[in-house]
Amino acid sequence: MTSTPEDPQPSASTAPSVPPNAGFQAGDGRAPRPDGSRGPTRDIGAPATGGLIDVPRDVLGPVAAFDGERPPRREIIDDCVHCGFCLSTCPTYVLWGEEMDSPRGRIHLMKQGLEGEPMSASLVQHVDRCLGCMSCVTACPSGVRYDRLIEDTRGQVERRFDRTARDRALRSLIFALFPYPRRLKVLRGPLRAYQRSGLQRLVARSGLLERLAPSLATLDALAPRLRTVPPPPRLIPARGTRRAVVGVLTGCVQSAFFPDVNAATIRVLAAEGCDVIVPRAQGCCGALSVHNGRLAEAQAFARRIIDTFDRAGVDHVVVNAAGCGSSMKEYADLLPGDQRAAAFAARVRDLSEILVELGPAAVRHPLPVTVAYHDACHLAHAQGVREQPRSLLAQVPELTVREIGDPEICCGSAGVWNVLDPEPAAALGERKARTVLDTGAALLVTANPGCLMQISTAARRLGRSLPVAHTAAVLDASLRGLPPQSLLGKPGR
């Protein structure tokens, strides 16, 4: 057995009228107000303010919000004309109807920070509430790069704001675990025993964990049923004529909890004429870190990934997790001035992109099933990849694809946002699950592990079982001639 080194330690338009509760129906899963009614509210369903404390003040007055190290850029802020097209696509604005919980509201707060306002608990709260789904980037007619603004602002927050001890402890735990595949894999044994013993069901029925530790309860509910899949060899040769040499990012959560998705990805690529290389020591790509303002950590992870795949000598680096792919395509911004980073980013492809570029070579067998396709935010909004997955699904004989209502609204997973903010994440998850169930499809298909876990968990809370599958698994089933039951027998848990 090949040993693997420890995971890396990082050294002007008219705006549409948008009512605050746009798109919601009675009983749609929103958290109730204190009086029992339902509607947009700033307090219920929003992350608690208890995790935030104001920054210290010196004798001259409040500490300025931003320093000179990558503050949000004024020229991008000035691109925003406050038209309001972002409002109906922003999940937190749709939840609460609060201006400061919309992209243009947060941009206003950033502008105030550049003008000398302090980094208050209120500013940090509204920044933390952003899911980073980038739906607003797609909706914006002015092309405002909100993604750049929120990442730079979060970097300032993480370096300069003094969070409470409880909040710091939770975030430290998350980032000491999730970006490290080997540490996650160590949890597989205890988690499998916990699931098989019946203890997980007992804990869920008691409701105790949800009352005492909502974030831990969310992790418990999200955990998928574990499957035993042998680790892939380093080199998987192409079947038939070789058309490309690709490396595959196995990821952190993907490799620990969805190894079957990686196995399907590799089989599909090989069947389509790719020599597939799976580097052993690749580690984390840095996506979780960069999306949460941990810049130095993200840069260290990115440099290691670049080194690893440069040594592998591949034509393209293929990614099957939307959040990872979006970050890797932006390594040139994460590592400014690094020519290797820019060259590497140009070689990154989502699985659906590389398959469409190559064109079909292997025979697709019929797969008579109706699926609902969900656009993962960091695939559709951050990478602009929408048509390629649908094109691949359309190549499968007898497979029917149904579109989901309100596709621009995030499911509430958003990296670790659902762990940090479990109550509003649950409301968004249930909203998304309802739109999927409304299609009448037998299977949910998407291209991100977080979305798979989030939506299937939400469906269970609604009393429904929702089978889910990655796009790679659907293609793999068709190429291998497997029956629909091979996918339908895999609900989220």
N, C-alpha and C positions, 0 to 999 in steps of 0.2 A: 504494500500500500504506500502510495506516495505521500510523504509528509508535507504539510502546508504551513508556512510560517504564520505567526500570529498576525491578526489584523493590524493594519497600520495605525500607529499612534500619531496623530497630527501635531507636530511641534507648533365756425359760427352758423349754427343751424337752429331751427325751431325745435325745441325739445318736445317729445311726446308727453302727453299728460299721463303721469304714473301715480295712481293712488297708492298710499303706503302699503295696503294689503293686496296689491295686484297679484292675481293668479291664485289666490287662496279660496278654498271653500270651507264651510263650517265643518268642524271636526277633522281638520286636515293634519293634525299632529303637532300644531304649534303649542308651545308651552302656554298655559293659562296665565292671565293676570292674577294678582292677589285676590280680586273680587270674584274670580271664577270665570269671567268673560274671556273671549279670545280676540286677539287683535294685535297690531304692532305695539310693542312695548320696549322700552329701553332697559328694563330691569329683569323681567322674567324671560328666561331662555338665553340671556346674554351672559358672557363670562363674568364671574363675580369680580368685584373690585378689590376683594380682600387680598389678592396676590400682588398688589401694587402699593408702593409707598412713594411719597414725593422725594425728589432729589434734595440733598442738603442745600441750604442757602448760605452764602458767605456774607461777610459784613457789607459788601457792596450791593447785595441783592441776589436775585435768582441766578442760578447757573444757566448759561445759554444752552438751548436744546442741542445744537449741533456744533461739532468742532470741524477742523479742516480736513479730516481724514474721510474722504468719500461721503460728503453730505449729499442729500438729495439735490439734484442739479436744477438751478434756477431756470435755465433755458427750457428744460422739459416741463417744469411747473407752469411756465408762461405759455406753453402750448395749449393748456386747458382753457377752453372758453366757457366752461360751466353750462354746457348745452343741456345736460341731463340725459343724454342717450344711454349713459352707463347705468342709470338707476334701476331699470327693469331687469337688468342682467346680473346685478350684484346680489348675492345670496343674503348678506347681512342687511342690506337695505330692504330687501323683500321680507325678511323676517321681522324687522323692527320699525321700519319707516323713519329711521333717524338720519338726518343729513350727514352728521359726522361719521356715520357708519356706511357711507357711500364712498366711491372713489373720489368724486369731486370734493366731498367734505374732508377726506383725509388729505387731499392735495392742498386744501386751504390751510389745514393745520401744519403741513410741511412748510408752506409759505410763511406762516407766522413764525415757525421755528427759525427759518433763515433770517427773518427780520428781528430776531433777538428774544422772542418769547422763550420761557424756560421749558425744559422737558418735564412736564407735569405728569401726574398719574393719569389724568384724563387723556392727554395726548397718547401716552403709551397704551392705554386701554383700547382706544380706537384703532391704533396700529395693530395691536395683538389680535383684535377681532377680525381683521382681514384674513380670508382664507388663502389669498394668493392664487386664486383660480384663473385669473387673467381673462375672464369673460369680458371685462370692461375694455380690454385692449382690442378685442375683436369688434366690440360695439362702437368704439370711439371714432367719429368721422374726422377728427383732427389728428389722429395718429399719435395720441399721447402715449409715451412709453411708461405707463404706470408700473410695469414690472420692474423697470430700473429704479423708479422712485421708492417703491415699497421695500425692495431689497437693500438699498442704501440706507433708508430710514431705520430698518430693523438692525442693520449693522451698528448704527449709532446707539440705538436703544440697548443692545446687548453689551456694549462697551461702557455706556455712561449712566445707565439707570440702575438704581439699587432696588432690586426686587425683594420681596419678603423671603424669609428663610424657607417657608413651605414651597413657594414657587421655584426658588432656586434649586431646592432638593429634587422636585419633580423633573425639572428640565435637565438637571445633572444626571439623573437616572436614565432618562430617555436617551440622552446623547452619549452615555457610557455604554449603551446596549445596542440600539437600533443600527448605528452605522458599522457594526462589527459582525460580519456573517458568522464567524466561528463562535462568538459568544451567543448569538441567537441559536445556533445549532445545538449548543449545550443544553438549551431549554427544551429541545424536542422530546427527550426521554421523560423528564418529569411532566411535561404537558400531556404527552400521550397517556401516561399512567393516570393523570388527573381526569382526563376525558373518559377513559375506559372504565374507571372505577365507579362512575356515577356521581362522584363528588361534585363535578361541575354542574350537573343538573340540580343537585340538592342546593348548592350555593345560589344558583340562579332563582330557584323557587322561593328561597328564604328572603330575598331582597336585601339582605344584610349588607352585602358588599356595596351595592348601589347607594345605600344610605351613608355608609361610613367612608367609602373611598370611590367616588364616581369615576375617576380616571382609571383606577384599577379594574372596576366593574366593566368599563368600556373595553379594556384590553382582553378581559376574560370573555366577553361576548363576541369580540371580533375573531378570536383565535379559530382558525379553520381546522377541520378534521385532518390530521396528519396522515400522509401517505408515504410509504417507503419506496424510494426511487434510487437506484444505484447512481453514484456520481458519474458524470460523463467522462470519457477518456479525453486526453488533451487534444487529439486530432481525430476528427471524423471525416473520412474521405467522401468526396462527391460521388453520387450515384450517376453513372453515365459520364458524359463529357463535362469536364470541369469548366465552369463559367466564371467563377470568382473564388477568391480566398477571403474568408471573413472571420473576424473574431466575435465572440459572443460575450456580452456582459452578463454574468450570472446574477449580480445584484445581492442585496442583503436580505430583505424580507423575502424576495423571490426565491433565492436559493435555499433559505431555511424552511419556509412554509409552503412554497409552491414549486418544488423541484420538478414536478410533472410538467409544469409550463415550460421550464427550461429544456426538459427532455423533448417535448413536442416541438419547440422552436428549432432545436438542433436537427431533428429528423426532417422537418419541413425544408430547412435550408439545404441539407444534404440531398434530399430528393429533387430539389430544384437546381442541382448542379454546383453546389458550393462545397469547397473544402472548408470545414469548420474547425477553428482553433479555439480552445477554451483555456486561457491562461490560468494557472493555478493560484497565483498570488495577487489577484487583481484587487480585492478589497472593495471598499465603498467608493462611489463616484463623487460624493460630496453634496448630493442634491438636498438631503434633509438639512444639512448644515447651512448651505447658502440660502435656502428658503427661510431660514430662521435667524439670519443675521450673524452667524458664526463664521466670519469671513476667513480668518487665518486657518481654521480647521478645514474649511471647504477647500482652500487653496492647497493644503498639504495632501488631502485626499486626491484632488485633481491631478497634481503632479505625479503621484504614484500610479494612477490609472494611465496617464500618458506614457510614462516609462514602461509600464507593463505591456501595453499594446504596441508600442513602438518596437519593442524587442520581438514581438510575435510576428512582425512583418506582414500584416494583413492589408487587403485593399480597403476594407470597410470595417467599422465596428458596429455590430448590430445590437440593438437594445429592444427589449420587450416589456419595459416598464416606462410609462409616459413621463413620470417625474424625473427619472434618471436621464432619459433621452433629452429632455428639454434643457437640463443643466449642462450636459456634456456638449450640446451644440453651442453653448454660450461660454465655453472655456476661454475664448479669446477676451471676453469682457471680465471674467473672473481673474484672469492672469494677464493684465494688459502689458503689451510689449513683449510677450513671450511668443516667438514665432512658431515654436512647436505646438503651442496651445491652439493657435489659429489653424494650423495645418491639420491637427487632430480633429478639431471641431468639424472641419469640412468633410471628414471621412465618416462621421457618425450618421447612422441611418436607423430609423425605426424599422422593425421587422416588416411592416406593411409596405414601407417605402422601397426597401431593397427588393422585395418580391415583385412589386409592380415594375420597377426598373428592369429587372431581369426578364419578366414575362413568364407565363406558365410553361413548364416543360413536362412535369409529371402528370399522369392521368388523374383527374378528379372523379371519384366514384359518388353515386347519389347519396345524399344525406337528407332524407325526408323529414324535416323538422322546421318549425316556425320559430325564429329568434327575434329578440329585440336588441338592437345595437345601441350601446351607450357610448357617447363621446367622452372619453376621459379628458378633463380640462387641460392638462399639460400636453396632451396630444393635439387636440383641436385648437385651443386658443394659443398656447405657448409655441407649438411647432407648426400650426396650420395644416395638420394632417387630418383630413376628414374623408376625402374621396377614396384614398387608397384602401383602407380596411373594407369599405363597402364594395369596392371593386373586387377584392379578393373573395368576399362572401358571395358575390354575384356569380363567381366562377364555379361554385359548388352546385351540381345538379340537384334539383328538387328541394333546395333550401330556400325558404322565404324569409325576407328581412322586413321587419316592421319598425318604423321610427317612433321615438319616444316624445311625448309632449314636453314642452319647455326644456329642450335639450341644453340650453345655455346655462341653466342653473346647476351649480355644483351639487354633488351628492353629499357633501359634508365631510368627506374623508380628509383631503387636503394635507397629505403627509402625516404629521402628528397632530394636526389641529383638532381632530376628533378626540384625542386623548387629553389635550390641554383644555378643550372646551366641549365636554361631553354632551351637555344639555342642548345647545343649539345645533350641534352636529347631529344629534338624534332626530331633531325636528326636520332638518334638511334631508337626512337619510330616509325618513318615512315619506317625505314628500316625493322623493325620487322613486322609492319603491312603489308607491301608488301609481305613478305614471308608467312604470314598467309593467305592473300587473294589469293596468288598463288596456294594454295592447293585446292581451290575450295570448301572448307568445309563451311557448313552453320553456324557453331558455333565454337567459340574459347573456349577451356577449359584450365584452369590453377588453381593453388592452392595458389595464393597470391593476396590480394586486390590491391596492388600497380600495379602489372602487368595488372590486369583487366582494371583499369582506364587508365593506360598509353597507352596500345595498342588500346583500343577502341577510345580514344581521337585522337590518331594518324591516325586511319582509317577515322575518320570524317574530319580531315584536308585534307585527300586525296580524299574526296568526296564520301566516302563509309560508309555504316552503317554495323557495325560488331557486331552481338549479342555475348555476352560473358557469361560464367557461371563458377562458381567454381566447382571443382570435386564433392564436397558434394552435390551441387544442382542437378547434373546429376544423381548421385546414388539415391538421394531422389525421383526424378521424376520417375525413374524406379521402385523403391520399392512401390511407391504409385500408379503406373499405370497411370501416367499423360501423356498427349500427347506431342509430340515434341514442339508444339507451346507454351507450358508453359515456355519453355526455349528460343525459337526463338523470342518471343515477348519482350525480354529484351536486347536491345542494350545497349551499354555503357551509353547512356543517353536517 
